[in-house]
Amino acid sequence: MTVGAIIQARLSSTRLPKKVLKPLNDDLNILDLLIKRISTCNFIDKIIIATSTNEVDKELIEFSKQKKISFFAGSENDVLSRFYECATKFNLHTIIRVTADDPFKDPLVIEDVYNAYLNGGCDYASNTLKPSYPEGIDIEIFNYTSLSMANRDATLLSEREHVTPYIWKNSDTFKLKNIKANRDYSKIRLTVDYEEDFYLAQKILNHFYPDTLFGYELIVEYLNSIKINYNIERNEGYKKSLKEDLNGS
């Protein structure tokens, strides 16, 4: 059974172009930090950067080669097909979906979700069905069979662009499991979409550095100490795709 962490990454973001390669300090950019953190999960057999065939994303392929990390280039907008083709190419049995603009993915949270996936006899496990973790600590784990079915049957733009909605919207077909945090942290943002998110990520890393494996609860304690205001809507990208579904675009 091959467990693969597929990191979906692109450089053509309109809000913060090339953000995943922006340096957080003299040593690490966003993608460096993310890979460093998830690499400590010893149950992950392979880490793959799944980018697009867009010309601008060739820089990510070069990054992957330099870091000696596996990579795959597929559709820019049909991210579901990109995941399916990537998982097929690398013969993955279990897929851990990782978004590249979340540099603070927590290895212990990934392990909790993975154990729930293994022990729950489910097709899909996550901590996002009923969010209680900070945005950016989200993790989704699912099997290849479910990914294949979603790729075959999903038709909505939001289902194709965001990979997993077809799975978690069809609980009569797929067995789902949700993991909850010990309290509600869901209004906290630890993702990088905007310039202010990036500056905050720099501030967080440089507060803890050279430690790079600090847990999300320590980050929350630090943010509370500097009185950060969380005022950006959660899952903004997915909600935008839902509006596009309705508009037929």
Beta strands, then each sheet from edge to edge (+ up, - down):
strand 1: 3-8
strand 2: 46-52
strand 3: 70-74
strand 4: 94-99
strand 5: 124-126
strand 6: 140-143
strand 7: 176-178
sheet 1: 3+ 2+ 1+ 4+ 6- 5+ 7+
end
